[in-house]
Amino acid sequence: MTTQTKKSIFNRPEKPYVHPYFGGVVLGVVLFLAFFLTGNGLGSSGATSRIDALIVDAVSPSHVDNNPYLLKMAGGDKNPLDDWIVPLFFGALLGGFASGAFNGRLKLVTTKGPNISNRTRWLMAFLGGVLFLYGARMARGCTSGQALSGGATLSAGSWVVMFAIFGGAYGVAYFVRKLWN
Amino acid sequence: MNFPLPSFIAVSAANPWTYVLFAVIGFAFGYTLEMSGFGDSRKLAAQFYFTELTVLKVMFTAIAVAMVLLFGAVGLGLLDFSQVWVNPTYLASGIVGGLIMGVGFIVGGFCPTTSLASASTGKIDGMLFMLGGFVGAFLFGETEQYFTNWYNNAGYFGRVTLDQVFGIPVGAVVLIVVLMALFMFWGGEQLERIFGKKDLAKEPRLRVAGAVALFAAAVAVLAIGNPSLEERYNKVTFTRTETIPQLNADPIVNTYIYTADEMLEKRLAFTSPAEAFKAKYNQSMNPVYLDVRSEADYNLYHIEDAVNVPLERVLEIVPVLLSEPPANTVFILMSNDETAAVDAWKLLVGSSVQNVYILEGGVNNWIAFFGKDDKTLRADPNAGDDQLGYLFPAALGSRYESCSPDPIEYEKLEFEQKIKLQLKRDKSGGGCG
């Protein structure tokens, strides 16, 4: 075992996930510290938009200046990456990687329901990503920025968004049950 | 020390540690999500088939714990809630966006941040979700212009929290949310037993102790309550700088920190009629004139564009003032003299509204300054303190000439500059942004 772990950060013995309530308490403390130290909560979908804005700005700066939504982030000589959510986004990528490495979960796999092919799963994951981020930008935040952070600060709108997310998912779950069961 | 730390509210190239702090917070966030199992889409999707309710448990434990700590810290006066980002409420776009997110969740098996934890640990579906996310966010940026009015205005209520919606103390909402979460955990475990064939006897006993601790903490938050308006008012400070030019050397800059009462004593919170008038034509600020007199006085005479908010109703408009969009908004309060305006100033400052000033000498002084040539207005010798000092032939509201002085006639006005813009946090600067 030990020789194996020394060999690489991949193929470590896989450790079980932590208990959900324990994970929740840790996440809650992290969220509180974020608010306590910086006044901002957690989030990530904003960074996706900003990275997009950076790419659009590089390809066609005049397009950015004609689009009010992008203008706010990348208009003129504004750097769209100059926002707290961007370091948070990359930190989260790194943190996920570190936990995966530490607990032996770094593997190139596809997580899917038992009755669909890898390709179907990939297509659905891509489609789901398109839909989710479209909705997240419309609602001005995703499960992290709205449901989690806004939920903890008792923002009325965030609780509405949270129920809408669960409503949307439960409403459609039955029709896509083949994907997961 | 005051929390949140003022220099860490936003990233700034001048202070590279801001990037480090946000990256560390992100690291902890990603680490926690991965160790809770959110890198695996099956665990997330199981939530919606009642076989495994990890999503609900992690999420609501996190919300409850963070909320109890947050409002505990606010109640103890450690944390300034006005500096905490509270997602503004946009009902229409929130509901439609939320429903779309829900569909994306069950189809794609992730939410944005969990897809990061998934992609970074080598899950191909997580990577594709991330990629799809970039496309989705791009499409939103391209299509937002077709419904921008709806997106920005439909069901907009500003910064509003649940305690304001229901009109109960925030501590009571905290307790209700905790009780709701505990009930959902209990219900969720029953669902797992029924649909997921899970043996609840194997669950750790410690979770009951945790539930009791959470409940006790919520009761404590309710008992602590919120700092009163007066306590918050006493904690407010203002920074003013004074620059003394030096011959052949850099000017000396002195920084002074004043309490709210000192701002009144030293008359730093008062702006002259000339400055208040000129603010309208100043490109760098967006003045809002708040007339705190009675409606009767307001109807007799008021400055053009002034909004009537009688003193007793000032606190009702605080949520709107706190989310007033442009960061350069300056609120100028006025009563007939100064008494009511000073009271209103204390209420607003205590409620953390920024850039609030008082019209020096009130409406009477305004008339004395701009309306001295108006023959129709006669001074009322019997007027008491903070009463209108003039007699009006008719209730013309803002149609007296002096209500909207001619900007050309008064182009050159000399005044001492009292208004110092303190830029608030950018409206789009928080949340998922």
Interface residues (C-beta under 8 A of the other chain):
Chain A: Y17 V18 H19 P20 Y21 G23 G24 V25 V26 L27 G28 V29 V30 L31 F32 L33 A34 F35 F36 L37 T38 G39 N40 G41 L42 G43 S44 S45 G46 T48 S49 R50 I51 D52 A53 V56 N67 P68 Y69 L70 K72 D82 D83 W84 I85 V86 P87 L88 F89 F90 G91 A92 L93 L94 G95 G96 F97 A98 S99 G100 N103 R105 L106 K107 L108 V109 T110 T111 K112 G113 N118 R121 W122 M124 A125 F126 L127 G128 G129 V130 L131 F132 L133 Y134 G135 A136 R137 M138 A139 R140 G141 C142 T143 S144 G145 Q146 A147 L148 S149 G150 G151 A152 T153 L154 S155 A156 G157 S158 W159 V160 V161 M162 F163 A164 I165 F166 G167 G168 A169 Y170 G171 V172 A173 V176 R177 L179 W180 N181
Chain B: F3 P4 L5 F8 I9 A10 V11 A13 T18 Y19 V20 L21 F22 A23 V24 I25 G26 F27 A28 F29 G30 Y31 T32 L33 E34 M35 S36 G37 G39 D40 S41 R42 K43 A45 A46 Q47 F48 Y49 L53 T54 K57 V58 M59 F60 T61 A62 I63 A64 V65 A66 M67 L69 L70 F71 A73 L78 L79 Q83 V84 W85 V86 N87 P88 T89 Y90 L91 S93 G94 I95 V96 G97 G98 L99 I100 M101 G102 V103 G104 F105 I106 V107 G108 G109 F110 C111 P112 T113 T114 S115 L116 A117 S118 A119 S120 T121 G122 K123 I124 D125 G126 L128 F129 M130 L131 G132 G133 F134 V135 G136 A137 F138 L139 F140 G141 E142 E144 Q145 T148 Y151 F157 R159 V160 T161 L162 D163 Q164 V165 V170 V173 V174 V177 F185 P204 R207 G210 R425 S428 G429 G430 G431 C432 G433
